Amino acid sequence: MSKRIQLTAALPAAARNIVALHQTVEKAAADAGLDQRLIELVKIRASQLNGCAYCVDQHSRDARKLGESERRLYLLSAWRETDLFSEQERAALELTEAMTRLSHTQDVPDEVYQQATKVFTEEQYVAVAWAATVINAFNRLGVTSHKPLPADPK
């Protein structure tokens, strides 16, 4: 893989702002009563779709630290084919996929929106949608920069 300019390092003020946005969204999710593991699943799934190895690695490790099972992480890309994910998680993953694929779909289908607003409060829905938005921004920076993986922490 070719070495590229690291966009976050090249414009640290912007990087600090996106990190601050991330922290705001994380607090909103916590304040809305969302399980942090659900938010990590959102981050991982969007990162899988965007092909961001750095973010898949980071958020999989973060999810494991929060107690997420390896089995669910292994099966996340095939979540529709299992009964391992709750109704809220399924709605969050469906919303995340729709938002991540906007360049193809041009919309979040009404049924996806309706299912998400059925299982989430307004505050929770907002937090999930913002979490998907922020991780998509991070993915675009990481993929464009070919952000290298950190050393294996073992």
C-alpha positions in Angstrom: 0.0 0.0 0.0 1.4 3.4 -0.9 2.3 5.9 1.8 0.0 8.9 1.8 -0.3 12.3 3.6 -2.1 11.7 6.9 -4.9 14.2 6.7 -5.6 14.4 10.4 -1.9 15.1 11.2 -1.7 17.6 8.3 -4.6 19.7 9.6 -4.6 19.2 13.4 -7.1 22.0 14.2 -9.7 20.2 12.0 -8.8 16.8 13.6 -9.3 18.3 17.1 -12.7 19.6 16.0 -13.8 16.2 14.6 -12.6 14.5 17.8 -14.6 17.1 19.8 -17.7 16.3 17.7 -17.1 12.6 18.3 -17.0 13.3 22.1 -20.2 15.3 21.9 -21.9 12.5 20.1 -20.6 9.9 22.6 -22.0 12.0 25.5 -25.3 12.3 23.7 -25.5 8.6 23.3 -24.7 8.0 27.0 -27.1 10.7 28.1 -29.8 9.0 25.9 -29.2 5.7 27.7 -27.7 3.9 24.8 -25.3 1.0 25.5 -21.8 2.0 24.4 -21.5 -1.5 22.7 -24.4 -0.6 20.4 -22.5 2.5 19.3 -19.3 0.5 18.8 -21.3 -1.9 16.5 -22.5 1.1 14.5 -18.8 2.3 14.1 -17.6 -1.1 13.2 -20.3 -1.8 10.6 -19.9 1.5 8.9 -16.1 1.0 8.9 -16.6 -2.5 7.3 -18.7 -1.0 4.5 -16.2 1.8 3.9 -13.2 -0.6 4.0 -11.5 1.4 6.8 -9.1 -1.2 8.4 -7.9 1.3 11.0 -11.4 2.0 12.3 -12.5 -1.7 12.1 -9.5 -2.6 14.2 -9.9 0.3 16.7 -13.6 -0.1 17.3 -13.5 -3.9 17.4 -10.8 -3.6 20.2 -12.9 -1.0 21.9 -16.0 -3.2 21.7 -14.1 -6.1 23.2 -13.0 -3.9 26.1 -16.6 -3.2 26.8 -17.4 -6.9 26.9 -18.6 -7.5 23.4 -18.3 -11.1 22.3 -15.9 -12.2 19.6 -18.6 -14.2 18.1 -20.9 -11.2 17.5 -17.9 -9.2 16.1 -17.1 -12.1 13.7 -20.7 -12.2 12.6 -21.4 -8.5 12.4 -21.0 -8.3 8.6 -23.7 -11.0 8.4 -25.9 -9.7 11.2 -29.1 -10.2 9.2 -28.4 -14.0 9.1 -28.3 -14.4 12.9 -30.5 -13.9 15.9 -27.5 -12.6 17.9 -28.5 -9.0 17.7 -31.3 -7.2 19.5 -34.1 -5.3 17.9 -32.4 -2.0 18.7 -29.1 -3.2 17.4 -30.7 -4.4 14.2 -32.4 -1.1 13.7 -29.2 0.8 14.4 -27.2 -1.4 12.0 -29.9 -1.0 9.3 -29.9 2.8 9.7 -26.1 2.8 9.7 -26.0 0.8 6.5 -28.5 3.1 4.8 -26.7 6.2 5.9 -23.3 4.8 4.8 -24.6 3.9 1.4 -26.3 7.2 0.6 -24.1 7.6 -2.5 -25.9 4.5 -3.9 -29.4 4.8 -2.4 -29.8 8.5 -2.3 -32.1 8.1 0.7 -32.7 6.4 4.0 -35.9 4.3 3.2 -39.0 5.2 5.1 -39.2 1.6 6.6 -35.6 2.0 8.0 -36.5 5.3 9.5 -39.8 4.0 10.9 -38.2 0.9 12.5 -35.5 3.0 14.1 -37.9 5.6 15.5 -40.1 2.7 16.8 -37.3 1.2 18.9 -35.4 4.3 19.9 -36.5 7.5 21.6 -35.9 10.7 19.6 -32.7 11.4 21.6 -31.4 7.8 21.0 -32.2 8.0 17.3 -30.4 11.3 17.0 -27.4 9.9 18.8 -27.3 6.8 16.6 -27.6 8.8 13.4 -24.9 11.2 14.5 -22.6 8.3 15.5 -23.0 6.9 12.0 -22.3 10.3 10.5 -19.1 10.9 12.5 -17.7 7.4 11.9 -18.3 7.9 8.2 -16.3 11.1 8.3 -13.4 9.3 10.2 -13.6 6.5 7.7 -13.2 8.8 4.8 -10.1 10.4 6.4 -8.6 7.0 7.3 -9.2 5.3 3.9 -8.0 8.4 1.9 -4.8 8.6 4.0 -4.2 4.8 4.1 -4.0 5.3 7.8 -1.6 2.5 9.1 -2.7 0.1 11.8 -1.1 0.6 15.2 1.3 -2.0 16.5 -0.5 -5.2 17.6 -1.3 -4.5 21.3 -1.6 -8.3 22.0 
